[in-house]
């Protein structure tokens, strides 16, 4: 009996030491946004400030949008993301989806260019949800971690591939400086041509609009998903 008591005391002491020695959480180790500590105005099912509409309560356009959104592989985030928000405006969402699909997959941009443009937009718009969805996509499409780190930490583009550096500079100047220099514009036009340059800006604008929507409804990360963007 005495041995058991001593063992119990040792176990309690060890647990106390471990608890006291636990380091403070860093940005990278932060707990997932959805959970007991999420903001009180967040719906736990949708992950944002509005509940997810039920399919049976939607009109025909809404039902069609719901079915497209829930089809396998239809979106990166599923209904807990921009697609779920779009259930509140299914007709507008159908147009937005068609434009997004064209700009992402049919405009002729190399996948790495597309993802660098999206990440630059997400970084400058401080969109944690958008960034955390697209950093893995960028890696999958061959964007090197070094390039991602440059965008993430707003580091210099010196030493990067000319196309990568130009896309990053263009996004930074549009969203941070609100002015594109003649040099950056001329370089982007030489690399992409005037038509593709306009569509590249439209791609960035498309994701800036999505970031604004995510910000308005305070879209939370999926349960268990770590925030990948270092923002205050």
N, C-alpha and C positions, 0 to 999 in steps of 0.2 A: 504493500500500500504506500509506503514511504517513497519507494522508487517511482511509482506513478505520479506522486505529487511533485517530486523533483523534476521529472520529465515534463510535466505540465507547466511548471514555472519556467523551465528553460525554453519551451516552445513559445510561451507568451512573451518572454523577454526577447527572443529572436525576432518575433513578428514586430514587436515595437521598434527594435533597432532598424529593421528593414523599412518599416513605414517612415521612420524619421529620416532615413538616408535617401529616400526617393527624390530624384532631382526634379526641379521645376520643369513644366512642359515647355517645349520650344514650339515655334510656328509649325515645324514639320511634324511634331509629335502631338499636335492638338487633337482633342477628341473629335469625333465626327460631329458635324453641325446639327444633324437631326438626332434628337434624344431628349433626355430630361432637361438639358440646359438650353434647348432651342427657345427662341423668342416666343412669348405667350400668344402672339397673334398669328403664329404659323399653324396651319392645319397639318396634323401628323401624317395623314395619308398622302396629301399632294406635295408636301414639303414647301409650300409657299402660302401667301396670305389669303388664298381663296380655296374652298374645297373643290375637289375634282367632281365635275358634273357626272351624273350617272348616264350611261348610254341611253336608257329608256326615257330619260327626260329631255333628250336632244331632238332637234328637228332632223329632217333627212340629211341636210348638209352636215350637221353635227355628227350624226351617226356615221356618215361616210368618212369624216375626218377621224373619228374615234377608231374605226376599223383599219384605216390606213396606218394610224399611229401605233396600233397594237399588233400589227403584222410583224413576224420575225424579221429582225434586221432593218426595220423601218427607220430607226433613229438611234443615236448613240445613247441617249438618256431615257428613252421611253416616255411614259406619261409624267414622270417626275422631272419635268424640265420644260423647255419652250413649247413642246407639243401639247403638254397638258394645259398650259396657259392658253394655248390657241383654241381649246375647246370653248372658250368664252367668245370667240369670234371666228367660227369655222369658215365663213366665206372669205374673210380677209386672209385667214391662215392658208387656204387653198392657193391663193395667188402668191403669198409669201413663200410657200413651200415650192411652188413651181419655179419661182425666181431663184431661190436658194439652190435648188437642184441644178438648174442651168449653170449658175455661176460656179458651183463646186465641181460638177462632173462633166459638163458639156461645153464649157467655154474654152477648153483646150489648155488649161493651166496644168503644169506638172504637179503631181500630188504634193511634193515638198514645197513648191512655191505657194500653193493653196494653203497648206498648214502653217507656213511661216507668216503669211498674211493674216490668218485667223488668230494665231498666237500673239502677233504684234498688236492687233486690235484688242484682244482680250486683256493684254497687259496694260495698254494705255487707258482702257475703260475700267481697269481694276475689277474685272469680272472673274471672281474665284470659280464660279460654276462653269463658265465657258472655258477658262483655262484648264481646269481639272479634267474636263471632258476631252480636250484637244491635245494636251501634252502627250498622252499615250498614243493618240492617233498620229501625231507628228513623228514620234519615234518609230511607229509601225511603217510610216511612209518614207523612212530613211533620213529624216532630219537628225543630224548629229547632236548629241547632248551638249556639246560645246556651243552650238548655235542657239539651242533652247536656253542655255544659261545666260547668254548675251541678252536675249530678249527679256528673260525673267528678271534679271538684275539691272537692266537698262545700261549695260556696259557698252564700251566702244565697239564698233563693228570693224575696226581695223584688223586686217588679216583674214576676214571672211571672204568667201566667194563673192564676186561682184554682184551677181543677181540677188543672193541672199541679203547682202548689205544694203542694196538699193531698195528692196521691198521693206526692210526694217526701217530704213531712213524715211521712206515715203509715209509709212503708217505713223511713225513718231511725229513727223511734221504736221500731218493732217490732224491728229487727235490731241497732241500735246502743245504744238506751237501754233496751230490754227493758221499756218502759212507754209506752203511748199516752195522751197527755193527754186529759182530757175535752173540751177545746176542739177538738183535732184530730179526735177521734172524732165529735163533734157536726157539725163541718164536713163530714166525709166522708159521714156519714149523710144530711145535707141535700142533698149533691150527687148521691149514688148511690142513696139509699134503703137500708133495712136489708139487703135480700136481695143487692143488687149489692155492697154494702160487704163482706158476708161472703165473696162470691165473689172480690172483689178481693184480700182477705187470703189466700184459698186459692190464687189465682194466684201471689202473691208466695211463699207457702209452698212451692208446687210447684217454683218455680225455686230456692228456697233448698235444697230437698232435692237437686235436680240439682247445685247448686254443691258441696254436701257430698260427693256421689259423685265429682265431678270432682277435688276436693281429695284424697280418699283414694287415688285411683289416679294422682295427679299427671299429669292429662291435659295433653299438650303442644299447642301451637298447630300448625296445619298447616304443612308446609314452605313457606317464603317469606312466611308471614303475619306482619305486624308486630304486636307487642303494643300495644294501644290504651289500656290502663288503666294509669295511673301508680301502680304499687305497688312497695314495696321488693323 
